[in-house]
Amino acid sequence: MNKEYIPKKTRILDIINEASDIKTFKLQGKLNSKPGQFVMLHIPGHDQRPFSIYIDDNDSFSLTIAKVGRFTKKLFEMKISDNLVYTGPFGKPFQIKGKHIAMIGGGYGSAPLTFLGKEALKQGVKSELIIGARSKEFLLYKNNNYPVGIIRHYCTDDGSFGFKGYTTEKLKELFEQDKTIDMVYTVGPELMMKIVVEICDEFNIGCQISLERYMKCGNGICGSCCVDPDGLRMCVEGPCIDKKVAKKVSEFGNYHRDGSGKKIYFKK
Amino acid sequence: MDLTTNICGIKLKNPTILASGILGVTAASLKFVVQNGAGAVTIKSITKETRKGHSQPIVHSFDNGMLNAVGYSNPGYEKAIDEFSKLSDVGAPVIASIVAKDADEFSFLTKEFVNRLEFDALEIPLSCPHTPGFGTMAGHSSPEATSEITKSIRKETKLPLIIKLSPNVPNIGAVAKAAEDAGADAICAVNTAGPGMAIDVNTGKKMLGFGMGGISGPALKPLALRTVYDIYDYVKIPIIGTGGVSNGDDALQMIMAGATAVGIGTAVVTHGINVFSEVCKEMKDIMEKNNYSKISELVGRAHE
């Protein structure tokens, strides 16, 4: 049995600049992960955070990370060959279904969706990815060094690159243009995912989301990521859940909990 | 095959109880554990103030167990009143858990939190080994402090009162007896041991955010079992045997050492959430093979 909850040592093999304050960290280690799963990354002596997996090669894996807080600030100061510790991979992955999939990534949500797209292509599934950001400088994976075969649609709120508007508007456009899309996947801000689910309902198309909650352990014991009203743990029974499950989660698009367990309502 | 048990007046459909600190942050998470077979559930301990807890990692697993230093993260009793306001949805008896700095604060939380809700029992851990200001780090695990705190809570509530003890004391029998004499209705033994430690040799840094953490899982089991065995000789009140139980054999060992019910925690990681159902199924199989008919006839059998 793979004891994924036992910490493993790793080293930074490479660091790639993706966008403003967004980097991809390539780390040593054999994960055997599936798209949508995550690892808990630990900077010894500092802290630990969960990150979804962007690339899983045989003996290395990559995480695309935005500098947003204390932990990521510290990580961005680190250099190639520096030491880290990880546990994982954890969580329920996406289920690859359908013949033609559309994926919607807000912010760094495009990272796990790229992994998903690569796996879907291997199974002969046509894969399209809508990559969204506020503006060009925050937009991921604009370069040519990207898996061949995944059709990319770029969206920026300000129109500085690609489609001007929200990823959800682009999704509607795709649905109207191409009737063969039969499964949708989304990772990103919760209110965006909520709209994606509503659009998929409108067009009667299946959808899977990745529901992020505060995670302290990753292995289903601390209870931080349990969602109402059924207590499913997003680190074990999630984070990838079908829209049918998501719609039963009363807090989806409504509130989440902080590290103390206190409810925080989303600003709408 | 009868797995029902009765711990200080609370009837359980089976002897497995979710140990405090494992899930239990929300009422929904308690319901999820009951759906996976637990006979009763314990909430994660509530304090007077909001607590973020220790920095991560809060857990460190090794081959035969786990270290944890969560640091009593919880939203504070006022928010927790909302969180646990509909306990009837949970589907099994719910045990409250509170921690406080001293006897006065314990009695405050009993009045202002526990008594306002529909809990079936109250558990008091005087034994956390890794949070400054609480448990063993505040000296709560001595016979004197145990007696003082138990008395102060006893005055405030008629609920069955369970005192959770640390294995890190030289005189476990005296501590258990002090709790019983002060009015406790049951003992929960044991909390995590240690604390223990792990170090990353590549950086020389400690692996846990707090640096050290309580030892649980299989590594704790022999110590927990012997502690339950010792306590059984000192007190008449029932014991919840907790520490490293991950299968039916472990659970029956606890019962034969003197436990009336069995706490399960770390096995949720190693065996999955359905460990409660699995433990019950395995207990039934062993009982059948040995012609044991009910739990009550097995309690303390190793003392005969």
Interface residues (C-beta under 8 A of the other chain):
Chain A: K3 Y5 I6 P7 K9 M40 H42 P44 G45 D47 Q48 R49 N83 V85 T87 K216 C217 N219 G220 I221 C222 G223 S224 C226 V227 D228 P229 D230 G231 L232 R233 V236 R257 G259 S260 G261 K262 K263
Chain B: I22 L23 G24 V25 T26 A28 S29 L30 K31 F32 V33 K44 T50 R51 K52 G53 S55 Q56 P57 I58 V59 H60 S61 F62 D63 V70 S73 N74 P75 G76 K79 E83 D89 D200 N202 T203 K205 K206 M207 G209 G265 T266 V268 V269 T270 G272 I273
